[in-house]
Amino acid sequence: MRIIGGTKKGLLIQAPNNLPVRPTTDRSKESLFNILQHSIAIEGIEALDLFTGTGNISYELASRGAALVLSIDKDFGCVKFVKENAQKLGLPQIQVRKQDVFTALKNMTQSFDLIFADPPYALADIIKIPEIVFDKKLLKSNGLLVVEHGSSLDLSQQIGFFEDRKYGQSTFSFFKPITENNHI
């Protein structure tokens, strides 16, 4: 995987083969960040990267100037890998936490400008992510939630949904808070 933008643009990161991950492809990641650059200013944001895996999205956000990237994964190997790489790359704004994502979400009190979730595609509880995020008010009023999931799953009926983009077997579903001025 490579970092495609920002101060660390072009750096290649080789993940160990023994991590239980399915990293977002460079092509899909490039498409995602093209969409994000028209939706939010990444410079200075606070972001939450759920099911961080290799840290692919965390590195990209930090490279592009995010002030804070909280990366959560329950796998010890993933957490160790992301911590080591964040330190090696000089990206101190990446904070890594080893925890079950759903437990973390239910106990979280901080709100974020961007939340990115890339759960295992076979995870049955993917559909609960938007509901928990909005029930707990984890997104700032102009924030954005992006859930990457298998293209066979339709999240369009979930709270806050406004758009999805399909890239082969992967889909990015986009959500934003519903406010009085923003009826979806």
Contacts in CASP RR format, 6 or more apart in sequence:
PFRMAT RR
TARGET T0000
AUTHOR 0000-0000-0000
METHOD contacts of the structure
MODEL  1
MRIIGGTKKGLLIQAPNNLPVRPTTDRSKESLFNILQHSIAIEGIEALDL
FTGTGNISYELASRGAALVLSIDKDFGCVKFVKENAQKLGLPQIQVRKQD
VFTALKNMTQSFDLIFADPPYALADIIKIPEIVFDKKLLKSNGLLVVEHG
SSLDLSQQIGFFEDRKYGQSTFSFFKPITENNHI
1 12 0 8 1.000
1 13 0 8 1.000
1 15 0 8 1.000
1 23 0 8 1.000
1 26 0 8 1.000
1 54 0 8 1.000
1 56 0 8 1.000
2 10 0 8 1.000
2 11 0 8 1.000
2 12 0 8 1.000
2 13 0 8 1.000
2 26 0 8 1.000
3 9 0 8 1.000
3 10 0 8 1.000
3 11 0 8 1.000
3 13 0 8 1.000
3 59 0 8 1.000
3 60 0 8 1.000
3 63 0 8 1.000
4 10 0 8 1.000
4 26 0 8 1.000
4 29 0 8 1.000
4 30 0 8 1.000
4 33 0 8 1.000
4 60 0 8 1.000
5 33 0 8 1.000
5 60 0 8 1.000
5 63 0 8 1.000
5 64 0 8 1.000
6 63 0 8 1.000
6 64 0 8 1.000
6 65 0 8 1.000
7 63 0 8 1.000
7 64 0 8 1.000
7 65 0 8 1.000
8 59 0 8 1.000
8 62 0 8 1.000
8 63 0 8 1.000
8 89 0 8 1.000
8 91 0 8 1.000
9 63 0 8 1.000
11 89 0 8 1.000
13 54 0 8 1.000
13 56 0 8 1.000
13 59 0 8 1.000
13 85 0 8 1.000
15 21 0 8 1.000
15 23 0 8 1.000
15 54 0 8 1.000
15 81 0 8 1.000
16 81 0 8 1.000
19 53 0 8 1.000
19 54 0 8 1.000
19 75 0 8 1.000
19 77 0 8 1.000
19 78 0 8 1.000
19 81 0 8 1.000
20 75 0 8 1.000
20 78 0 8 1.000
21 53 0 8 1.000
21 54 0 8 1.000
21 78 0 8 1.000
22 120 0 8 1.000
22 121 0 8 1.000
23 53 0 8 1.000
23 54 0 8 1.000
23 56 0 8 1.000
24 32 0 8 1.000
24 56 0 8 1.000
24 57 0 8 1.000
24 118 0 8 1.000
24 148 0 8 1.000
24 170 0 8 1.000
25 167 0 8 1.000
25 170 0 8 1.000
27 167 0 8 1.000
28 148 0 8 1.000
28 167 0 8 1.000
28 170 0 8 1.000
28 172 0 8 1.000
29 56 0 8 1.000
29 57 0 8 1.000
29 60 0 8 1.000
31 165 0 8 1.000
31 167 0 8 1.000
31 172 0 8 1.000
32 146 0 8 1.000
32 172 0 8 1.000
33 60 0 8 1.000
33 64 0 8 1.000
35 165 0 8 1.000
35 172 0 8 1.000
35 174 0 8 1.000
36 42 0 8 1.000
36 114 0 8 1.000
36 144 0 8 1.000
36 146 0 8 1.000
39 144 0 8 1.000
39 174 0 8 1.000
40 113 0 8 1.000
40 114 0 8 1.000
40 142 0 8 1.000
40 143 0 8 1.000
40 144 0 8 1.000
42 61 0 8 1.000
42 64 0 8 1.000
42 65 0 8 1.000
42 66 0 8 1.000
42 114 0 8 1.000
43 64 0 8 1.000
43 65 0 8 1.000
43 66 0 8 1.000
44 65 0 8 1.000
44 66 0 8 1.000
44 67 0 8 1.000
45 61 0 8 1.000
45 66 0 8 1.000
45 67 0 8 1.000
45 68 0 8 1.000
45 112 0 8 1.000
45 113 0 8 1.000
45 114 0 8 1.000
46 66 0 8 1.000
46 67 0 8 1.000
46 68 0 8 1.000
46 70 0 8 1.000
46 110 0 8 1.000
46 112 0 8 1.000
46 113 0 8 1.000
46 114 0 8 1.000
47 58 0 8 1.000
47 61 0 8 1.000
47 66 0 8 1.000
47 68 0 8 1.000
47 69 0 8 1.000
47 70 0 8 1.000
47 112 0 8 1.000
47 113 0 8 1.000
47 114 0 8 1.000
47 115 0 8 1.000
47 116 0 8 1.000
48 69 0 8 1.000
48 70 0 8 1.000
48 72 0 8 1.000
48 112 0 8 1.000
48 114 0 8 1.000
48 115 0 8 1.000
48 116 0 8 1.000
48 138 0 8 1.000
49 55 0 8 1.000
49 57 0 8 1.000
49 58 0 8 1.000
49 61 0 8 1.000
49 69 0 8 1.000
49 70 0 8 1.000
49 71 0 8 1.000
49 72 0 8 1.000
49 116 0 8 1.000
50 72 0 8 1.000
50 101 0 8 1.000
50 104 0 8 1.000
50 105 0 8 1.000
50 115 0 8 1.000
50 116 0 8 1.000
50 117 0 8 1.000
50 118 0 8 1.000
50 119 0 8 1.000
50 129 0 8 1.000
51 72 0 8 1.000
51 73 0 8 1.000
51 101 0 8 1.000
51 117 0 8 1.000
51 118 0 8 1.000
51 119 0 8 1.000
51 120 0 8 1.000
52 58 0 8 1.000
52 71 0 8 1.000
52 72 0 8 1.000
52 73 0 8 1.000
52 78 0 8 1.000
52 79 0 8 1.000
52 82 0 8 1.000
52 96 0 8 1.000
52 118 0 8 1.000
53 73 0 8 1.000
53 75 0 8 1.000
53 78 0 8 1.000
53 81 0 8 1.000
53 82 0 8 1.000
53 118 0 8 1.000
54 78 0 8 1.000
54 81 0 8 1.000
54 82 0 8 1.000
55 71 0 8 1.000
55 78 0 8 1.000
55 81 0 8 1.000
55 82 0 8 1.000
55 85 0 8 1.000
57 116 0 8 1.000
57 118 0 8 1.000
58 69 0 8 1.000
58 71 0 8 1.000
58 82 0 8 1.000
58 86 0 8 1.000
58 94 0 8 1.000
59 85 0 8 1.000
59 86 0 8 1.000
59 89 0 8 1.000
59 91 0 8 1.000
59 94 0 8 1.000
61 69 0 8 1.000
61 114 0 8 1.000
61 116 0 8 1.000
62 69 0 8 1.000
62 86 0 8 1.000
62 89 0 8 1.000
62 91 0 8 1.000
62 93 0 8 1.000
62 94 0 8 1.000
63 91 0 8 1.000
65 93 0 8 1.000
66 93 0 8 1.000
66 114 0 8 1.000
67 93 0 8 1.000
68 93 0 8 1.000
68 95 0 8 1.000
69 91 0 8 1.000
69 93 0 8 1.000
69 94 0 8 1.000
69 95 0 8 1.000
70 95 0 8 1.000
70 97 0 8 1.000
70 110 0 8 1.000
70 112 0 8 1.000
71 82 0 8 1.000
71 94 0 8 1.000
71 95 0 8 1.000
71 96 0 8 1.000
71 97 0 8 1.000
72 96 0 8 1.000
72 97 0 8 1.000
72 99 0 8 1.000
72 101 0 8 1.000
72 104 0 8 1.000
73 79 0 8 1.000
73 82 0 8 1.000
73 96 0 8 1.000
73 98 0 8 1.000
73 101 0 8 1.000
74 98 0 8 1.000
74 99 0 8 1.000
74 100 0 8 1.000
74 101 0 8 1.000
75 98 0 8 1.000
76 98 0 8 1.000
79 96 0 8 1.000
79 97 0 8 1.000
79 98 0 8 1.000
82 94 0 8 1.000
82 96 0 8 1.000
83 96 0 8 1.000
86 92 0 8 1.000
86 94 0 8 1.000
86 96 0 8 1.000
97 104 0 8 1.000
101 117 0 8 1.000
101 119 0 8 1.000
102 125 0 8 1.000
102 128 0 8 1.000
102 132 0 8 1.000
105 129 0 8 1.000
105 132 0 8 1.000
105 133 0 8 1.000
105 136 0 8 1.000
105 138 0 8 1.000
106 132 0 8 1.000
106 136 0 8 1.000
108 136 0 8 1.000
108 138 0 8 1.000
110 138 0 8 1.000
111 137 0 8 1.000
111 138 0 8 1.000
111 139 0 8 1.000
111 140 0 8 1.000
112 138 0 8 1.000
112 139 0 8 1.000
112 140 0 8 1.000
112 143 0 8 1.000
113 139 0 8 1.000
113 140 0 8 1.000
113 142 0 8 1.000
113 143 0 8 1.000
113 144 0 8 1.000
114 143 0 8 1.000
114 144 0 8 1.000
114 145 0 8 1.000
114 146 0 8 1.000
115 133 0 8 1.000
115 138 0 8 1.000
115 139 0 8 1.000
115 144 0 8 1.000
115 145 0 8 1.000
115 146 0 8 1.000
116 145 0 8 1.000
116 146 0 8 1.000
116 148 0 8 1.000
117 126 0 8 1.000
117 129 0 8 1.000
117 145 0 8 1.000
117 146 0 8 1.000
117 147 0 8 1.000
117 148 0 8 1.000
118 147 0 8 1.000
118 148 0 8 1.000
119 125 0 8 1.000
119 126 0 8 1.000
119 129 0 8 1.000
119 147 0 8 1.000
119 148 0 8 1.000
119 149 0 8 1.000
121 149 0 8 1.000
121 150 0 8 1.000
121 153 0 8 1.000
126 147 0 8 1.000
126 149 0 8 1.000
126 153 0 8 1.000
126 155 0 8 1.000
127 153 0 8 1.000
127 155 0 8 1.000
127 158 0 8 1.000
129 145 0 8 1.000
129 147 0 8 1.000
130 145 0 8 1.000
130 147 0 8 1.000
130 155 0 8 1.000
130 158 0 8 1.000
130 159 0 8 1.000
130 160 0 8 1.000
130 161 0 8 1.000
130 175 0 8 1.000
131 158 0 8 1.000
131 159 0 8 1.000
132 138 0 8 1.000
133 139 0 8 1.000
133 145 0 8 1.000
133 175 0 8 1.000
134 159 0 8 1.000
134 160 0 8 1.000
134 175 0 8 1.000
134 177 0 8 1.000
134 178 0 8 1.000
139 145 0 8 1.000
139 176 0 8 1.000
139 177 0 8 1.000
140 177 0 8 1.000
141 177 0 8 1.000
141 179 0 8 1.000
142 176 0 8 1.000
143 176 0 8 1.000
143 177 0 8 1.000
144 174 0 8 1.000
144 175 0 8 1.000
144 176 0 8 1.000
145 160 0 8 1.000
145 174 0 8 1.000
145 175 0 8 1.000
145 176 0 8 1.000
146 172 0 8 1.000
146 173 0 8 1.000
146 174 0 8 1.000
146 175 0 8 1.000
147 155 0 8 1.000
147 172 0 8 1.000
147 173 0 8 1.000
147 175 0 8 1.000
148 170 0 8 1.000
148 171 0 8 1.000
148 172 0 8 1.000
149 155 0 8 1.000
149 170 0 8 1.000
149 171 0 8 1.000
149 173 0 8 1.000
150 169 0 8 1.000
150 170 0 8 1.000
150 171 0 8 1.000
151 166 0 8 1.000
151 168 0 8 1.000
151 169 0 8 1.000
151 170 0 8 1.000
151 171 0 8 1.000
153 171 0 8 1.000
155 161 0 8 1.000
155 164 0 8 1.000
155 173 0 8 1.000
156 164 0 8 1.000
156 173 0 8 1.000
158 173 0 8 1.000
158 175 0 8 1.000
159 175 0 8 1.000
159 178 0 8 1.000
160 175 0 8 1.000
160 176 0 8 1.000
160 177 0 8 1.000
160 178 0 8 1.000
160 184 0 8 1.000
161 173 0 8 1.000
161 174 0 8 1.000
161 175 0 8 1.000
161 184 0 8 1.000
162 174 0 8 1.000
162 175 0 8 1.000
162 176 0 8 1.000
162 184 0 8 1.000
163 173 0 8 1.000
163 174 0 8 1.000
164 171 0 8 1.000
164 172 0 8 1.000
164 173 0 8 1.000
164 174 0 8 1.000
165 171 0 8 1.000
165 172 0 8 1.000
165 174 0 8 1.000
176 182 0 8 1.000
176 184 0 8 1.000
178 184 0 8 1.000
END
